[in-house]
Amino acid sequence: MIRSLSPEDLTDAVALLEASNLGGAQANLARYLRCQPRCGWVALRDGVLAGLVTVLRQGTAAFVGAMAVHPDHRSAGIGRALLEHAQAESRRAGITTFLLEATPIGEHLYRRLGYVAEHETLILQREGDVAAVTAQIAPSDHLAITALDRIATGTERDDMLALLLREGPGTTIRMRGEVVGVGLVVGERLGPVHATQVDVGRALVDQLAPACRVVTIPEPNQHALAAVSGHGFREARRLRRMRLGPAVPMRTDWVWALASPGAG
Ligand SMILES: CC(C)(COP(=O)(O)OP(=O)(O)OC[C@H]1O[C@@H](n2cnc3c(N)ncnc32)[C@H](O)[C@@H]1OP(=O)(O)O)[C@@H](O)C(=O)NCCC(=O)NCCS
């Protein structure tokens, strides 16, 4: 049986993510549900939670995250049925494009459903001390940041961004009164960082990277990769950004760091 994720499912959903080696997705799941309480679906087998997926609406695009089937129930068609169900319901709500960051194991399922690869996404990490960031973003900058985020990501994820802006310290860079760059630190994670110019992106990374241990970067943005390498970040994992439906106009040259694979 497939049904919407309810608050009572949360403990089992987190256990499922852990059993699927997606422990890092827990914080994302909590954030997704705060942002859009009806963004999740679960598959039950004999009353047990066997599968989970979230689809976060971002305008007419949506981000698929926290996709997992319990190891005991894999290769039985649950992942496919669950994602097809979530897609069908999302389409009825006006979604035309689905986006995600695929693990190598997830990629098989997504290709079967017609997803195509866009680019690689690198997760980089560093060891060592983490500096404190005190910079805060002024609420008066939020509108300009939202506008920048829409152009950088090609999606409308204003609700998620508002949550992230409340969560993290960060900074903006202005030129001639315009916001041309923004960077946030969420936990020990750098991102989102958006910059309309290379020197602006570098300045944001130089200021905020020492406060972070993890950063996720679209591989086409080589300037961003070079900038974080200079701060001791090394590649830990790769994901593949995939899409089903018409492309959204993401500007990978403006995206210097994603908030997380799931949150964007
Ligand atoms: C990815 C995952 C959700 C797939 O769930 P599942 O229930 O096993 O998938 P299904 O049984 O519905 O398989 C769907 C299709 O993908 C294919 N597939 C699934 N896993 C595969 C694998 N490891 N290798 C090759 N093909 C695979 C199946 O053959 C099937 O195609 P078919 O319908 O044409 O036969 C599950 O493996 C999982 O939870 N993995 C760990 C967490 C993870 O990486 N999640 C993805 C995050 S992006």
The ligand as a Gaussian input file, in Angstrom:
#p B3LYP/6-31G(d) Opt

LIG

0 1
 C       17.231000       2.906000      -5.142000
 C       16.181000       2.111000      -4.412000
 C       15.191000       3.057000      -3.758000
 C       15.446000       1.213000      -5.437000
 O       14.336000       0.601000      -4.790000
 P       13.813000      -0.852000      -5.232000
 O       12.475000      -1.050000      -4.609000
 O       14.838000      -1.845000      -4.980000
 O       13.654000      -0.645000      -6.829000
 P       12.684000      -1.451000      -7.790000
 O       12.624000      -2.876000      -7.314000
 O       11.386000      -0.734000      -7.896000
 O       13.476000      -1.375000      -9.141000
 C       13.191000      -0.392000     -10.116000
 C       14.014000      -0.611000     -11.346000
 O       15.378000      -0.298000     -11.092000
 C       16.178000      -1.450000     -11.353000
 N       17.137000      -1.584000     -10.245000
 C       16.893000      -1.351000      -8.954000
 N       18.014000      -1.552000      -8.219000
 C       18.958000      -1.942000      -9.112000
 C       20.328000      -2.310000      -8.999000
 N       20.967000      -2.314000      -7.792000
 N       21.000000      -2.634000     -10.122000
 C       20.377000      -2.628000     -11.336000
 N       19.084000      -2.283000     -11.511000
 C       18.388000      -1.951000     -10.422000
 C       15.268000      -2.637000     -11.345000
 O       15.717000      -3.623000     -12.239000
 C       13.957000      -2.071000     -11.783000
 O       13.832000      -2.043000     -13.174000
 P       12.629000      -2.900000     -13.866000
 O       11.371000      -2.402000     -13.208000
 O       12.733000      -2.538000     -15.296000
 O       12.961000      -4.302000     -13.520000
 C       16.836000       1.204000      -3.324000
 O       17.820000       0.408000      -3.956000
 C       17.493000       1.930000      -2.184000
 O       16.837000       2.310000      -1.226000
 N       18.830000       2.159000      -2.248000
 C       19.590000       2.790000      -1.176000
 C       19.266000       4.250000      -0.994000
 C       19.534000       5.055000      -2.256000
 O       20.620000       5.062000      -2.797000
 N       18.505000       5.771000      -2.692000
 C       18.533000       6.594000      -3.877000
 C       18.849000       7.978000      -3.470000
 S       19.066000       9.013000      -4.886000

